[in-house]
């Protein structure tokens, strides 16, 4: 394939210099080259991508193949500044435009990254709609956490998508694409031979069963650490995969891929290199690991800082909190989820008020600077009285320890018991959030994610292939919230979607 000569930047902002500086600060970068270059794109900024264990795992798997190597690319921190330089989106390892790679593999974590993917493809000069790409265009292969829920909005843009756990499917998929003489041949073979491979041109909106990685290949572990990641200089490794609980809102509940799969401590320690001073234990329910206290205590005794991706309030204990404090934690973070006990019971969240009071007491006893609780607003059946109960509980907890609430609007997801539940409404969420703020003002720090963009997430979580095309219309119009509203409204007028869209206030 003919390679375009990279343009020289004459602007103050120099994306190539930034890439070189970031590479120089990394540890563990793989620089091997092979016959087939795979541009490994993450449609969020570098600092987010390098804190993604899934992205790093696929990076490792590609490099393990004899004929392939991964050339990382990221959504620029400032898309407009990058575009103003005239530079195409390029791979960090090679400096070459990703649009010249034969294969572009993309990891997508959540629904609202679709708009950022389309921005990245525009910077790369790649036609986003698969049906309009010519024979010389890169083959777009998708995957990532979003595939556990609803990948359908990706269907217009990807040639193929690997559903579920891709450690054992990414290699066969790449080999099929690389050796195929025609794109249609690759699509046909992928659909027939690769478990969990969704080929929209063949399957339409019928999704094959997701792939599951053999337990013998666990745990996933990072390769690269960097001070510029969100989790700065932290080595990431799985302590477990999946979850044994049945929370109705969660994609990773026990019905997904056989529930919780435990990594034995001895296997976990084998994967952690001696030089790793900061270790992040990753999983949907890390604190449910039966040996979690022993694991954290050993890592602390070795002089390491330790971070856990998930703490359940009913699993907190003196021993675990003491170990976490010694491991460098200054904030004890867990989740309340429903605003009231009635709502928590309705979604099968096992947290009780006594667990949250105990969490606050443990935070105070062990010298944490504050307790942080995540909570959802807008669950089905929620009323102002539920918010008032959260105000009361938050006020009581704030008397024990400084308290912060991280609030997110509820978004129903496919492959969960709450699939298809309507969005509460932007005005409803905002009104209840304001009721919460008024009730705890001066006592509790409340930070909330946008109700507007949560609505966009909901539409995508419940949508189909045409919903993805509506996102393309919105991005081309400027990518503002109002552009999404107009695009989704036009979609609803063309045909009735799977769920009627709520009125946007």
C-alpha positions in Angstrom: 0.0 0.0 0.0 1.3 3.5 -0.9 2.3 5.4 2.2 1.5 9.1 2.5 4.4 11.2 3.6 3.7 12.7 7.0 3.2 16.4 7.0 5.6 18.5 9.0 4.0 20.5 11.8 4.8 24.3 11.8 2.5 25.0 14.7 3.4 25.5 18.4 1.5 22.4 19.2 3.5 19.4 17.9 1.8 16.0 18.3 4.8 14.1 17.1 7.0 15.7 19.8 4.4 14.9 22.4 4.3 11.3 21.2 8.1 11.0 21.5 8.1 12.5 25.0 5.5 10.1 26.1 7.3 7.1 24.7 10.5 8.2 26.5 8.6 8.1 29.8 7.1 4.6 29.3 8.4 1.4 30.8 7.6 -1.9 29.1 7.0 -0.6 25.6 7.3 -3.3 22.9 9.2 -2.1 19.8 9.4 -5.3 17.8 8.2 -5.0 14.2 6.8 -7.8 12.0 5.3 -8.0 8.4 1.8 -6.9 9.3 1.2 -3.6 11.1 -1.9 -3.4 13.2 -2.9 0.2 14.2 -4.3 -0.3 17.7 -6.6 2.6 18.3 -8.2 3.7 21.6 -10.8 6.5 21.0 -10.0 8.3 24.2 -6.9 10.3 25.2 -3.6 8.6 25.9 -3.9 9.0 29.7 -7.2 7.0 29.7 -6.0 4.3 27.2 -2.8 3.5 29.2 -5.0 2.9 32.3 -7.1 0.3 30.3 -6.0 -3.2 31.1 -8.1 -4.6 28.2 -6.3 -2.3 25.7 -2.9 -3.3 27.1 -3.9 -7.0 27.0 -4.7 -6.8 23.3 -1.4 -5.0 22.7 0.4 -7.9 24.3 -1.6 -10.5 22.3 -0.9 -8.9 19.0 2.8 -8.7 19.7 2.7 -12.4 20.6 1.8 -13.3 17.0 4.8 -14.1 14.8 3.6 -12.0 11.8 2.0 -9.0 13.5 2.9 -6.0 15.6 0.8 -3.3 17.3 1.2 0.4 16.6 -0.7 2.3 19.2 -2.9 5.4 18.4 -5.1 7.6 20.6 -7.7 10.3 20.3 -5.7 13.5 20.8 -6.1 15.4 24.0 -7.2 18.4 22.0 -8.7 17.2 18.7 -9.0 20.7 17.2 -5.4 21.5 18.0 -4.2 18.3 16.4 -6.4 18.9 13.3 -5.0 22.4 12.9 -1.4 21.0 12.5 -2.4 19.1 9.4 -1.0 15.9 10.8 -3.0 12.7 10.2 -3.6 10.5 13.2 -0.5 8.4 13.5 0.8 5.4 15.4 3.1 6.2 18.4 5.6 3.4 17.6 6.0 4.1 13.9 5.0 7.7 13.4 3.0 6.5 10.3 -0.6 7.4 9.5 -3.0 4.8 10.9 -5.0 5.2 7.6 -2.1 3.4 5.9 -2.2 0.3 8.1 -3.9 -2.7 6.6 -5.8 -3.3 9.8 -7.1 -0.9 12.4 -8.1 -2.6 15.7 -10.2 -0.5 18.1 -11.1 -1.0 21.7 -14.3 0.7 22.8 -15.2 0.9 26.5 -18.6 2.6 26.6 -21.3 4.0 24.4 -20.3 7.7 24.3 -16.9 6.8 22.9 -18.5 6.2 19.6 -18.5 9.9 18.8 -14.8 10.1 19.7 -14.1 7.1 17.4 -15.7 8.9 14.5 -13.6 12.0 15.3 -10.5 9.8 15.4 -11.3 8.2 12.0 -11.8 11.7 10.5 -8.4 12.7 11.7 -7.0 9.5 10.2 -8.7 10.2 6.8 -10.6 6.9 7.1 -14.2 6.7 5.7 -16.2 5.8 8.8 -19.0 3.8 7.1 -17.8 0.3 6.3 -20.1 0.0 3.2 -18.5 3.1 1.6 -14.8 2.1 2.2 -12.8 1.1 -0.8 -10.8 -2.1 -1.2 -7.6 -0.3 -0.2 -9.0 1.1 3.0 -8.0 -0.5 6.4 -10.0 -3.4 7.7 -11.7 -2.1 10.9 -11.8 -4.7 13.7 -13.7 -3.7 16.9 -13.8 -5.1 20.4 -13.7 -4.0 24.1 -16.0 -3.8 27.1 -18.9 -2.3 25.2 -19.4 -5.6 23.4 -20.6 -7.2 26.7 -23.7 -5.0 26.4 -24.9 -3.5 23.1 -22.4 -3.3 20.2 -25.1 -2.8 17.6 -24.5 1.0 17.1 -21.0 0.0 16.0 -22.3 -2.1 13.1 -22.2 0.6 10.4 -18.6 1.4 11.0 -16.7 -1.9 11.6 -16.0 -4.7 9.2 -16.1 -7.1 12.2 -16.4 -6.9 16.0 -15.0 -9.4 18.5 -17.7 -9.9 21.2 -16.7 -10.6 24.8 -13.3 -11.7 25.9 -10.9 -11.4 22.9 -7.6 -12.9 24.1 -8.1 -16.1 22.2 -10.0 -14.7 19.2 -7.9 -11.6 18.2 -5.1 -13.8 16.8 -7.2 -16.0 14.6 -9.2 -13.0 13.4 -6.1 -11.0 12.4 -4.6 -14.0 10.6 -7.8 -14.5 8.6 -7.9 -10.8 7.6 -4.2 -10.7 6.7 -4.2 -13.7 4.4 -7.5 -13.0 2.7 -7.3 -11.9 -0.9 -10.6 -10.0 -0.8 -12.4 -8.3 2.0 -15.6 -10.4 1.4 -13.5 -13.6 1.8 -12.3 -12.3 5.1 -15.8 -11.5 6.3 -17.1 -14.8 5.3 -14.3 -16.8 7.1 -14.5 -14.6 10.2 -18.3 -15.3 10.5 -17.8 -19.0 10.1 -14.6 -19.7 12.0 -14.1 -17.2 14.8 -16.2 -17.6 18.0 -18.0 -14.5 19.0 -17.1 -12.6 15.8 -20.0 -10.4 14.7 -19.8 -9.5 11.0 -22.6 -6.9 10.5 -22.6 -7.3 6.7 -23.5 -11.0 7.2 -25.2 -11.2 10.6 -27.1 -7.9 10.4 -28.3 -7.3 14.0 -28.2 -11.0 15.0 -25.3 -11.2 17.5 -23.4 -14.4 17.9 -22.7 -15.6 21.5 -19.7 -13.8 23.1 -16.4 -15.5 23.4 -15.0 -16.6 26.8 -11.3 -16.9 27.5 -9.9 -20.1 29.0 -9.4 -19.7 32.7 -5.8 -21.0 32.3 -4.9 -17.8 30.5 -5.9 -15.6 33.4 -4.9 -13.1 34.8 -4.6 -10.3 32.3 -1.6 -8.1 33.2 -0.3 -4.8 31.8 2.9 -4.4 29.9 3.4 -0.6 30.0 3.5 1.8 32.9 3.8 5.5 32.5 3.5 8.6 34.8 1.1 10.1 32.3 -1.7 7.5 32.7 -4.7 8.3 34.9 -3.3 5.6 37.1 0.2 7.0 37.1 3.0 4.5 37.0 0.7 1.7 38.1 1.1 -1.9 37.1 -2.4 -3.4 36.4 -3.3 -7.0 36.9 -6.5 -9.0 37.3 -7.3 -10.4 40.7 -10.5 -11.9 39.4 -12.8 -11.7 36.4 -16.6 -11.4 36.4 -18.8 -11.2 39.4 -20.8 -13.6 41.6 -23.5 -11.1 42.5 -26.8 -10.5 40.7 -27.3 -6.7 40.7 -30.0 -6.0 38.2 -28.3 -3.0 36.5 -24.9 -4.5 36.0 -23.6 -6.0 32.7 -21.0 -8.0 34.6 -23.5 -9.7 37.0 -23.1 -13.5 37.7 -25.0 -14.5 34.6 -22.3 -13.1 32.4 -19.6 -15.6 31.4 -20.2 -18.0 34.3 -19.9 -15.5 37.1 -16.7 -14.8 39.1 -13.4 -16.4 38.2 -10.8 -16.2 40.9 -7.1 -15.8 40.2 -5.1 -17.8 42.8 -2.7 -15.5 44.8 0.4 -17.5 43.8 -0.5 -17.0 40.1 -1.3 -13.3 40.7 2.1 -12.7 42.4 3.9 -14.5 39.5 2.6 -11.8 37.1 3.7 -8.8 39.2 7.3 -7.8 38.3 9.7 -6.9 41.1 10.1 -3.3 39.9 6.4 -2.5 40.1 6.1 -0.1 43.1 2.4 0.7 42.4 0.0 -2.2 41.7 -3.6 -1.9 40.6 -5.8 -5.0 41.3 -8.5 -5.0 38.6 -11.9 -6.8 38.4 -15.6 -6.2 38.7 -15.6 -7.4 42.3 -12.0 -7.4 43.6 -13.0 -7.2 47.3 -15.0 -10.4 46.9 -11.8 -12.3 46.3 -11.6 -14.8 49.2 -7.9 -14.0 49.8 -8.0 -10.3 49.1 -6.7 -9.3 52.6 -3.8 -11.6 52.3 -3.0 -10.3 48.8 -3.0 -6.7 49.8 -1.1 -7.4 53.0 1.7 -9.2 51.1 2.0 -6.4 48.5 2.2 -3.8 51.3 4.9 -5.9 53.1 6.9 -5.7 49.9 6.8 -1.9 50.0 4.3 -1.5 47.3 1.3 0.9 47.0 -1.9 -1.0 46.1 -5.2 0.1 44.5 -8.4 -1.9 44.1 -10.8 -1.2 41.3 -13.9 -2.2 43.2 -14.7 -2.3 46.9 -18.1 -3.6 48.2 -19.2 -2.1 51.5 -20.3 -5.4 52.9 -16.8 -6.8 52.4 -15.0 -4.0 54.3 -13.2 -5.1 57.4 -10.7 -3.8 59.9 -8.0 -5.9 58.3 -8.7 -4.9 54.8 -9.0 -1.2 55.6 -5.8 -1.2 57.6 -4.0 -2.9 54.7 -5.5 -0.3 52.2 -4.4 2.6 54.4 -0.9 1.1 54.6 -1.0 0.6 50.8 -1.4 4.4 50.3 -5.1 4.9 50.1 -6.3 8.2 51.5 -9.9 7.9 50.4 -12.1 4.9 51.1 -14.3 4.4 48.0 -17.3 2.2 47.7 -20.9 2.4 46.3 -24.3 2.9 47.8 -25.9 2.7 44.3 -29.6 3.1 45.0 -30.7 6.3 46.9 -32.7 4.3 49.4 -32.8 0.8 50.9 -36.1 0.2 49.0 -34.3 0.8 45.7 -31.2 -1.2 46.7 -33.4 -4.1 47.5 -35.3 -3.8 44.2 -32.2 -4.0 42.2 -30.7 -6.8 44.3 -27.9 -4.7 45.6 -27.0 -6.4 48.9 -25.7 -3.3 50.5 -27.6 -2.4 53.8 -27.5 0.9 55.6 -25.5 -0.7 58.4 -22.7 -1.6 55.9 -22.4 2.1 54.9 -22.3 3.2 58.5 -19.7 0.6 59.2 -17.7 1.9 56.2 -17.7 5.4 57.6 -16.6 4.1 61.0 -13.8 2.2 59.4 -12.7 5.2 57.4 -12.5 7.3 60.6 -10.8 4.6 62.6 -8.1 3.9 60.0 -7.3 7.5 59.3 -8.8 7.9 55.8 -9.2 11.5 54.8 -12.7 10.9 53.5 -15.3 8.3 52.4 -16.5 8.4 48.8 -19.8 6.8 47.8 -21.0 6.2 44.2 -24.8 6.5 43.8 -27.3 6.3 40.9 -30.2 8.7 40.5 -33.2 7.9 38.2 -33.7 4.2 39.0 -37.1 2.8 38.1 -39.7 3.7 40.7 -37.5 6.3 42.4 -39.3 9.2 44.1 -38.4 12.3 46.0 -38.7 10.3 49.2 -35.8 8.1 48.1 -33.7 11.2 47.6 -34.6 12.4 51.1 -33.5 9.1 52.6 -30.1 9.6 50.8 -29.9 13.1 52.3 -30.6 11.7 55.8 -28.0 8.9 55.5 -25.4 11.2 53.9 -25.8 13.7 56.7 -25.4 11.0 59.3 -22.3 9.6 57.6 -20.7 13.0 57.3 -20.8 13.3 61.1 -18.4 10.3 61.2 -16.0 11.2 58.4 -15.8 13.7 55.5 -18.1 12.4 52.8 -18.2 12.8 49.0 -20.9 11.5 46.7 -20.3 10.7 43.1 -23.7 10.7 41.3 -24.5 9.2 38.0 -27.9 9.0 36.2 -29.1 5.4 35.8 -28.8 4.0 32.3 -30.4 0.7 31.5 -28.2 -1.8 29.6 -28.8 -4.8 27.4 -28.0 -8.2 28.9 -29.3 -7.1 32.3 -32.7 -7.6 34.0 -33.3 -3.8 33.7 -32.8 -3.8 29.9 -35.4 -1.6 28.2 -36.2 0.5 31.2 -36.8 4.1 30.1 -34.5 7.0 31.0 -35.9 8.9 34.0 -35.7 12.2 32.0 -33.1 14.9 32.0 -35.3 17.3 33.9 -36.2 14.7 36.5 -32.6 13.8 37.1 -31.5 17.4 37.4 -34.4 18.2 39.8 -33.6 15.3 42.1 -29.9 16.1 41.9 -30.7 19.7 43.0 -32.9 18.3 45.8 -29.9 16.2 47.0 -27.5 19.2 46.8 -29.9 21.4 48.8 -30.3 18.7 51.4 -26.6 18.1 52.1 -25.3 21.6 51.3 -22.3 22.5 53.5 -21.9 19.0 54.8 -21.3 16.7 51.7 -19.3 17.2 48.5 -21.6 16.2 45.6 -20.2 15.7 42.1 -22.4 14.5 39.3 -22.0 13.3 35.7 -24.1 15.0 33.0 -27.8 14.0 32.8 -27.8 15.1 29.1 -24.9 12.9 28.1 -26.4 10.1 30.2 -29.5 10.3 28.0 -27.3 10.0 24.9 -25.7 7.0 26.5 -29.1 5.5 27.1 -30.2 6.0 23.5 -27.0 4.2 22.3 -27.3 1.5 25.0 -30.8 0.6 23.7 -30.2 1.4 20.0 -29.4 -0.5 16.8 -27.2 0.0 13.8 -29.1 3.0 12.6 -28.5 4.7 16.0 -24.8 4.6 15.2 -25.4 6.4 11.9 -27.4 9.0 13.8 -24.2 9.6 15.9 -22.3 10.1 12.7 -24.8 12.8 11.7 -24.4 14.5 15.1 -20.6 14.5 15.0 -20.6 15.9 11.5 -22.9 18.7 12.7 -20.5 19.6 15.4 -21.0 17.0 18.1 -22.8 19.2 20.6 -25.6 17.8 22.7 -28.2 19.7 20.5 -26.7 18.0 17.5 -27.4 14.6 19.1 -30.9 15.6 20.0 -31.6 16.6 16.4 -30.0 13.4 15.0 -31.9 11.1 17.3 -35.1 13.0 16.6 -34.6 12.5 12.9 -34.0 8.8 13.5 -37.2 8.4 15.5 -39.1 10.1 12.6 -37.6 7.7 10.0 -38.8 4.6 11.8 -39.7 3.5 15.3 -36.6 2.4 17.2 -36.4 -0.5 19.6 -37.6 1.8 22.4 -39.3 5.1 21.9 -37.0 8.0 22.8 -38.0 10.1 25.8 -38.9 13.7 25.4 -35.8 15.9 26.0 -36.4 18.9 28.3 
